[in-house]
Amino acid sequence: MSRPLIAILRGLTPREAPAIADALIAAGITRLEVPLNSPDPLDSIALLVRDFGDRALIGAGTVLTPGQVRAVADAGGRMVLSPNCDADVIRATVAAGMASFPGVMTPSEAFVALAAGATGLKLFPGELIGPAGLRAMRAVLPQGTDCWAVGGVSADTMADWRQAGVAGFGIGSALYRPGDDAAAVTAKARALVAAWDGGTA
């Protein structure tokens, strides 16, 4: 079962990547993002694609330029997430055959992102927008627009977001912090998966 949960692995190193990815996938999280401001991120992405590409959707976050999009594609990544809304980055991502999740905080940014071909919208920072902000935006966005909450998401806040119509979540520090071992990630991942599957946690 592929849940709409993206693990944001900021600070992950290539040495740690296989064990952390294996723990996440075993717990039921099969969308893995390595932000480009992590140590040697393209090496980590290439390793994860090689070892887990048949079981997980792997890509990069904090992607800010079309050149970085090309580098992610060359490493085998299949999705691109950004903290901002840059139409050139979105178009380059779509042209490379990858899923595009640009960061938006306003309806204006959301419509720019959709016009450029975004796969889904990354509501960032989610903790500032909140479920109330999502409800307001969904009233004007095209029907079927996928909005993902990123920033400040935890098992305790999932239910409110889902009631507001969120499509999924990008989860960072509530799932992985630099230095976490596989056991720690497994425990956090299981709690988040249980919250998603329960629908009320």
N, C-alpha and C positions, 0 to 999 in steps of 0.2 A: 504494500500500500504506500503510494507516494503522497505524503502530506505536504501542504503548502507552507512549509517551515524552512527558511534558509538560515543555515549556520554561518554567522559572520566570524571568521577566524582571524581577527586582527592580531598581528604579532606572531602568528604561526611561523615556525621555521621548517625548512625542508626535512630536517632530521626528525622532527616531531610529527610531520604531516601524516605519514601512513598510519601510525597508531591512533591518532586522534580521529582521522577519517573512518577507520575501521570501527571505532567505538560509536561514532555518530550513526553510521549506517546500520550497525547491529541494533541500536536503540530505536531506529525507525526514522531518522532524519537523513534524507537522501539528496539534499540540495546544499552544496558546499561552496562558500564564497571566501576567497583569499584576497583581502584588500591589498592594493598595490603599495601601500605604505608599510607593509610587513617586510621582514628580512627575506631577500631573494624570492619574492612572490611568484615570479614566473617559473622558477625551478620547482616550487611547491605545486603549482598548478599542473605542470607537466608530469610530475610524479603521481599526483592524484589521478590524472586522466589515464596514465599508463596502468595503474593498479586498480582503479575503481571506476573507470569511465563507463563500464557496462552496467554498473549498479547505482550510479549517482550522476546528478547533473552538477557539473563543476564549472566554476567561472571566477571572475574577479570583481572586486569592489574598489571604490575610490578611483574609478577610471575617469580621467579628466580630458583626454585628448584623443583624436582619431588615431594618432600614432600608437597610443597605448592600446586602443582597441585592436589594432593589427597585431601587436605583440601578444595579446591574450589569445587571439585566434591562432597565431603560430604555435602557441604552447598547447593548443588543443581545447581551450576553454569554450564553453557553450552558452555562457550568459555573462552579461555585463551590468553592473550596478554602479550608480554614481550618486554623490551627495547633492548634485546640482542638475539643472535642466539645460543641456547643451544640444541643440538640434543637430550639429555636425557629428557629435559623438553618437547620438541616437541613430542617425542615418548610416554612419559607418558600421555600427553594430548590426543593424538589420541587413545591410549589404553583405556582411560577412556570414550571415546565416545564424547569428546568435540572438538569444533573447535579450531584450533591452528593458532595464528598469531604472529610469532616471529619477532623481530626487526632485520632488515638488512639495511646495508648501501652500500654494495659492491656486485658485482656479485658473488664473492667467497662465501660470507655469504648466498646469495640467493640460490645458488645451494646446499649448506649444508642443509639449511632449507627444501628445496623441497625433498631432498633425505631422510630426516627424517620423511617426511609425512605431512609437513605444509599444512594447508587449504589455507592460503593466506600469502602474505608477507607484513609486516608492515614496510614501508619505514620511517626510523626514524634516525635522525631528518629530517622531510620532508622539512623544510625550508632550510636546507643545500644541500639536494639532488636536490630539485627543479624539475619542469617539464622537463627541459633539461636532467637531470640525469635519470629520469624515461624513457624518450625516448631511451636513450643509452642502459639502462638495458633491456628494452623490446626487443631490437634487438637481444639479445642473449638468453633470457629466453624462456623456452618452451611455445609454443602457448597456450593461455588460462590461463596462470598464473595470478592470481588476485593479484594486487599490490595496497595496501592501503596507502595513505599519512597521516602521523601523525606528528604533530608538526608545529605550525605556520599556520595552515589552517584557513581561514576565508571565509566569503561569497564573498569577493573581489578576492580571489585567486582561487576559485573553477573552473572557466571556463578554465584557463590555464592548470590546472591539468587534467581536463577532455579531453581537446584536445590532451594531451600527452598519454591518454589511461588509466588513473587511474580507478580502480574498485570501490573505495569508500574512505571514510575519517574517521579518528578518530579525534574527536574535543574536546579539553579540555577547556582552559581558555576562548576561544571565545564563549563558551556555558555555562560553570559553573565555578564559583570561590567560595571557601569556604565563607559561609555567605550569598550567593545569596538566595533570597526567590523565591517562585514558580512563582511570577509575572515576576521577572527579567529573570528567565530561560525561561519562556514562550515566552517573547519578542525575546530573542536571538534565541531560537529554531525555531520560526516561520520565522525569517529572513533567517536562514540557510536552512530550508526546501524550502522556496521560491527560494533561489539561486539554490538549486539542481534541483527543478522541472522546473525552468526557463531555466536552462542549459547554461545561458549566463552571469549570475550575477557574 
